[in-house]
Amino acid sequence: MTTISAPAASAGSLDMRAIQRALNAGGAHLAEDGETGPATCSAIYAAVQARVGGVAAPWSAERLRIAYEQIMLRDAGLYRGAIDGVAGPQTQAALAQWSAPVAASPAALPPWLVVARSYLGTHEAPGAKDNPKIVELYALSGHPEVQHDAVPWCAAFVGACLRKSGLPSTGTLRAIDYAGYGDRLASPVVGAIATKKRDGGGHVFFVVDFDETQIWGLGGNQSDSVNVARYSRSVIHSVTWPHGVPLPARPRDGAFRKCAVSAGSEA
């Protein structure tokens, strides 16, 4: 049996509570207390070994922690380097991008977007397993009867984030229903809810940045995960804003844009 001692947090490391939350999303059962105890260390080791195999067996606790951070950063679309536990320039740049949106002005992000950002990196469980964090999204959005993460969940993600921030949702799991939610906008605003039509249905996500030709969307079920993806403005069906909530000044620092991936499957 491998014994792993607690690593010290290094400069630029992710918050241990965020690490524990991600481990729990993958099936661990940890107290999200920010403490790097034996159970957390063992869960980090198991998660890294599951991703890279036996090569991780001799790695130190600190290297394992960095490797798991790299996994989180890759799953969030921030990192494309190797999962090697080495905090090189690519890893440090990705860590800075992870923290960048929070470093914007205190009132820059609407509360539902703060909630949505906390789910970055959440991914469907492999095979027949179900990620409990995604199953929970269905319940939070008003559909506790759904117990499998293979059911399209972009609308559940948006609904859960809205409800957790004290706002109503559409109450449905149909993405395109958000075209009739709140107040219609003529142009995008950071935090707005955007829909697009696709073959067989639709997709819904939160706008986190935009320019003349593209919109960056933070959404669920984007290539089976929560990430930031780029969409052409030509495919956008609607942009809406929660009714009764004042429109904010537009944060245009591009922090979310840096972590975007190309749009993939939303089915």
C-alpha positions as CSV (number, residue, x, y, z in Angstrom):
1,M,0.0,0.0,0.0
2,T,1.3,3.4,-1.0
3,T,1.5,6.0,1.9
4,I,1.2,9.6,0.8
5,S,2.0,12.5,3.1
6,A,0.3,15.8,2.7
7,P,1.9,18.2,0.2
8,A,2.4,21.8,1.1
9,A,0.5,24.2,-1.2
10,S,2.8,25.8,-3.6
11,A,2.6,29.3,-5.1
12,G,0.0,29.5,-7.7
13,S,-1.7,26.3,-6.5
14,L,-5.5,25.8,-6.7
15,D,-7.4,26.1,-3.5
16,M,-7.7,22.7,-1.8
17,R,-11.4,23.1,-1.4
18,A,-11.7,23.4,-5.2
19,I,-9.5,20.3,-5.6
20,Q,-11.7,18.3,-3.1
21,R,-14.8,19.5,-4.9
22,A,-13.4,18.2,-8.2
23,L,-12.4,14.9,-6.6
24,N,-15.9,14.5,-5.2
25,A,-17.4,15.2,-8.6
26,G,-15.3,12.2,-9.8
27,G,-16.8,9.9,-7.1
28,A,-14.7,10.6,-4.0
29,H,-16.4,11.2,-0.7
30,L,-14.3,13.9,0.9
31,A,-15.0,16.7,3.4
32,E,-14.5,19.9,1.4
33,D,-12.7,21.5,4.3
34,G,-9.5,22.6,2.6
35,E,-7.4,20.3,4.7
36,T,-4.9,18.0,2.9
37,G,-5.5,14.9,5.0
38,P,-4.7,11.2,4.2
39,A,-8.1,10.7,2.5
40,T,-7.6,13.7,0.2
41,C,-4.0,12.6,-0.6
42,S,-5.2,9.1,-1.4
43,A,-7.9,10.4,-3.6
44,I,-5.5,12.6,-5.5
45,Y,-3.1,9.7,-6.0
46,A,-6.0,7.5,-7.3
47,A,-7.2,10.1,-9.7
48,V,-3.8,10.8,-11.1
49,Q,-3.0,7.2,-11.5
50,A,-6.3,6.6,-13.3
51,R,-5.3,9.3,-15.8
52,V,-1.6,8.5,-16.4
53,G,-1.2,5.0,-15.1
54,G,1.6,3.5,-13.1
55,V,4.1,6.2,-14.1
56,A,2.7,8.2,-11.2
57,A,3.6,5.6,-8.5
58,P,6.9,7.1,-7.5
59,W,5.8,10.7,-7.6
60,S,6.0,12.8,-4.4
61,A,2.8,14.2,-2.8
62,E,3.6,17.7,-4.2
63,R,4.1,16.3,-7.7
64,L,0.8,14.4,-7.5
65,R,-1.0,17.5,-6.4
66,I,0.4,19.5,-9.3
67,A,-0.6,16.6,-11.7
68,Y,-4.1,16.7,-10.4
69,E,-4.3,20.4,-10.8
70,Q,-3.1,19.9,-14.4
71,I,-6.0,17.4,-14.8
72,M,-8.5,20.0,-13.5
73,L,-7.0,22.7,-15.7
74,R,-7.2,20.4,-18.8
75,D,-10.8,19.4,-18.1
76,A,-11.6,23.1,-17.8
77,G,-10.1,23.8,-21.2
78,L,-7.2,25.9,-19.8
79,Y,-4.3,23.5,-20.3
80,R,-3.0,21.4,-23.2
81,G,0.3,20.2,-21.8
82,A,1.3,16.9,-20.3
83,I,0.0,15.6,-17.0
84,D,3.4,15.3,-15.5
85,G,3.2,17.0,-12.2
86,V,5.8,19.6,-13.2
87,A,4.7,23.2,-12.7
88,G,6.3,24.6,-15.8
89,P,5.3,27.8,-17.8
90,Q,2.2,26.2,-19.4
91,T,0.9,25.1,-16.0
92,Q,1.6,28.4,-14.3
93,A,-0.1,30.3,-17.2
94,A,-3.2,28.0,-16.9
95,L,-3.3,28.6,-13.1
96,A,-3.2,32.3,-13.7
97,Q,-6.1,32.0,-16.2
98,W,-8.1,30.0,-13.8
99,S,-7.9,32.8,-11.2
100,A,-8.2,35.7,-13.7
101,P,-12.0,36.1,-13.8
102,V,-12.1,36.4,-10.0
103,A,-9.4,39.0,-10.1
104,A,-11.7,41.3,-12.1
105,S,-13.6,44.1,-10.4
106,P,-15.7,42.7,-7.4
107,A,-19.0,43.4,-9.1
108,A,-17.9,42.3,-12.6
109,L,-19.6,38.9,-12.6
110,P,-23.3,38.3,-12.0
111,P,-24.0,35.8,-9.2
112,W,-25.2,33.0,-11.4
113,L,-22.0,33.3,-13.4
114,V,-20.0,33.0,-10.2
115,V,-21.9,29.8,-9.5
116,A,-21.4,28.5,-13.1
117,R,-17.7,29.1,-12.9
118,S,-17.4,26.9,-9.8
119,Y,-18.4,24.0,-11.9
120,L,-15.6,24.4,-14.5
121,G,-14.0,21.1,-15.2
122,T,-17.0,19.0,-14.1
123,H,-17.2,16.0,-16.6
124,E,-19.5,13.1,-17.2
125,A,-18.4,9.9,-15.6
126,P,-16.9,7.3,-17.8
127,G,-18.9,4.3,-19.1
128,A,-22.1,3.4,-17.3
129,K,-21.2,5.5,-14.2
130,D,-22.9,8.8,-13.4
131,N,-21.2,11.9,-12.0
132,P,-23.2,12.8,-8.8
133,K,-22.4,16.5,-9.4
134,I,-24.2,16.4,-12.8
135,V,-27.1,14.3,-11.4
136,E,-27.4,16.9,-8.7
137,L,-27.9,19.6,-11.4
138,Y,-31.1,17.9,-12.5
139,A,-32.4,18.0,-9.0
140,L,-31.4,21.6,-8.4
141,S,-33.1,22.6,-11.7
142,G,-36.3,20.9,-10.6
143,H,-35.9,17.4,-12.1
144,P,-34.9,15.0,-9.4
145,E,-36.3,12.1,-11.4
146,V,-33.3,12.2,-13.8
147,Q,-30.6,10.0,-12.4
148,H,-28.2,9.6,-15.3
149,D,-25.6,12.1,-16.6
150,A,-26.1,10.8,-20.2
151,V,-29.4,12.7,-20.4
152,P,-28.6,16.1,-22.1
153,W,-27.9,18.5,-19.2
154,C,-27.1,21.9,-20.6
155,A,-30.5,23.3,-19.5
156,A,-30.2,21.6,-16.1
157,F,-26.8,23.3,-15.7
158,V,-28.2,26.8,-16.5
159,G,-31.3,26.2,-14.4
160,A,-29.3,25.0,-11.4
161,C,-26.9,28.0,-11.6
162,L,-29.9,30.4,-11.8
163,R,-31.7,28.8,-8.9
164,K,-28.6,28.6,-6.7
165,S,-28.3,32.4,-7.2
166,G,-31.9,33.0,-6.2
167,L,-33.5,33.3,-9.6
168,P,-36.1,31.2,-11.3
169,S,-35.4,28.9,-14.2
170,T,-37.6,27.8,-17.0
171,G,-38.3,24.6,-15.1
172,T,-37.7,22.5,-18.2
173,L,-34.8,20.5,-19.6
174,R,-35.4,21.9,-23.1
175,A,-32.5,24.2,-23.9
176,I,-34.4,26.2,-26.5
177,D,-37.1,27.2,-23.9
178,Y,-34.5,29.7,-22.6
179,A,-35.2,31.7,-25.7
180,G,-38.4,32.8,-24.0
181,Y,-36.8,33.4,-20.6
182,G,-36.5,36.9,-19.1
183,D,-35.9,39.9,-21.3
184,R,-34.7,39.6,-24.9
185,L,-31.5,41.4,-25.7
186,A,-30.5,42.8,-29.1
187,S,-26.8,42.2,-28.4
188,P,-24.8,40.0,-25.9
189,V,-23.9,41.1,-22.4
190,V,-21.5,39.1,-20.1
191,G,-23.8,36.9,-18.0
192,A,-26.6,36.8,-20.5
193,I,-28.2,33.5,-21.4
194,A,-27.7,32.4,-25.0
195,T,-29.4,29.6,-27.0
196,K,-28.5,28.0,-30.3
197,K,-30.4,25.6,-32.4
198,R,-28.8,22.3,-33.5
199,D,-29.9,19.1,-35.2
200,G,-32.2,17.3,-32.9
201,G,-32.6,20.1,-30.3
202,G,-30.8,23.1,-28.9
203,H,-28.1,24.3,-26.6
204,V,-28.0,26.9,-23.8
205,F,-25.1,28.6,-22.1
206,F,-24.0,31.8,-20.3
207,V,-22.2,34.5,-22.3
208,V,-18.8,35.2,-20.8
209,D,-17.2,37.2,-23.6
210,F,-17.9,38.3,-27.2
211,D,-16.6,40.2,-30.2
212,E,-17.9,41.1,-33.6
213,T,-18.0,37.5,-34.9
214,Q,-17.9,35.2,-31.9
215,I,-19.5,34.5,-28.5
216,W,-17.7,32.7,-25.7
217,G,-20.1,30.5,-23.7
218,L,-19.7,28.9,-20.3
219,G,-22.0,25.9,-20.4
220,G,-22.7,22.4,-19.4
221,N,-22.7,19.3,-21.7
222,Q,-20.2,21.0,-24.0
223,S,-18.2,18.0,-25.1
224,D,-19.6,16.2,-22.0
225,S,-18.2,18.8,-19.6
226,V,-18.5,22.3,-18.1
227,N,-16.1,24.5,-20.1
228,V,-15.9,27.7,-22.1
229,A,-16.5,27.2,-25.8
230,R,-16.4,29.6,-28.8
231,Y,-19.5,29.9,-31.0
232,S,-20.0,31.9,-34.2
233,R,-22.5,34.6,-33.6
234,S,-24.3,33.4,-36.8
235,V,-25.5,30.3,-34.9
236,I,-27.0,32.1,-31.9
237,H,-30.7,31.9,-31.7
238,S,-31.4,34.2,-28.8
239,V,-29.8,36.2,-26.0
240,T,-31.8,37.0,-22.9
241,W,-31.3,38.5,-19.4
242,P,-33.1,37.6,-16.2
243,H,-36.2,39.8,-15.8
244,G,-35.9,42.5,-13.2
245,V,-32.2,42.2,-12.8
246,P,-30.3,45.4,-13.7
247,L,-27.9,45.1,-16.6
248,P,-24.2,45.4,-15.4
249,A,-21.3,47.2,-17.0
250,R,-19.8,44.9,-19.4
251,P,-16.5,43.3,-18.1
252,R,-14.4,43.0,-21.3
253,D,-11.1,41.9,-19.9
254,G,-11.2,38.7,-21.9
255,A,-10.2,36.5,-18.9
256,F,-12.7,33.8,-19.8
257,R,-11.7,34.0,-23.5
258,K,-8.3,32.7,-22.7
259,C,-9.6,29.4,-21.5
260,A,-12.0,28.7,-24.4
261,V,-12.0,25.5,-26.4
262,S,-13.6,25.0,-29.8
263,A,-17.3,24.1,-29.6
264,G,-17.9,20.4,-29.7
265,S,-20.8,18.1,-29.1
266,E,-23.8,19.3,-27.1
267,A,-26.0,16.2,-27.5
